[in-house]
Amino acid sequence: MGELRVPLNTCMKAKLSPNLISFFLVRRGNWTLKVSVYKNKQILVLMNHVYDMDKFVMQVFQSQDEAANFIENMIED
């Protein structure tokens, strides 16, 4: 799978506030996910499985690499 990182200052479809950027809900594989970034320091990833609604994940990361790796691993499973 390709690179999942998005430059925060170039994403035109992101909802912006002074300290928080929330990206639109997207579907990757069997998951829908929403990513929010707070002050470029904390990344919140919310994931919901499309077919098994009991599978819901909410995880906070301190780096973009950790968040990207987590998303890639979840999508591959």
N, C-alpha and C positions, 0 to 999 in steps of 0.2 A: 504494500500500500504506500502511496505517496506521502509527502510531507503534510502534516496536519496543522502546522503553525501558520498563523495569519499575522502579518505586521499590524500592530494595534493602531498605528497612526494612519494607515491606508485603508482600513476597512470602512467603506462608505455605507454599508447596510447595518452597521452596529448602532444600537441605541446608546447615546452618550449622556453622561452626567459628569459633574466635576471629578468624581473619584471612582466611578464605576462604569465599565463598558459591558453591556450584555449583548451577545450575539444572537441572531435569530435561531429558532428551533430548526434543526436539520435532521435528516434521517441518513444513517450510515449502516448498511447491512440491515439487521433486524432490530436496530436500536434507533430511537430518537434521542437527540441530545441537545442540551442547552449549556452554553459556556458563558460565564461571567468572570471579569477580571477586575479586582479592586486595587487601585493605586499601583498597577503594574507589579504587585508583590504577591497577591493571593489569587488563585484560580479556583473557581467553583465549577464542578462538572456535575450536571444532573442528567441521568440516563434512564430511559424507560424502554423496556423490551416491547416491541410492537405486538407480538402474539401472546406472550406470557406476561400479563399485567402485574403479576406478583413480583416480577423482577424489576426493582427500582434501585438505582444507585445514586447516592449523593456523596461526593468526595471533594475535599479541599486539598490543594497542592500549593507548594511554595515556589515551584519553578515550572516554566512552560514545558521543559523536557519531560518532567515527571508526568504532567497532565497528558501530553501527547502520547507517551509510552502506554499509560493506563488506557487511554481511549483505543489505541491500536490493539492492545491485548484483548479488550472487551469485545471489539468488533470481530476479531478473528475467531473467537470461541463460538 
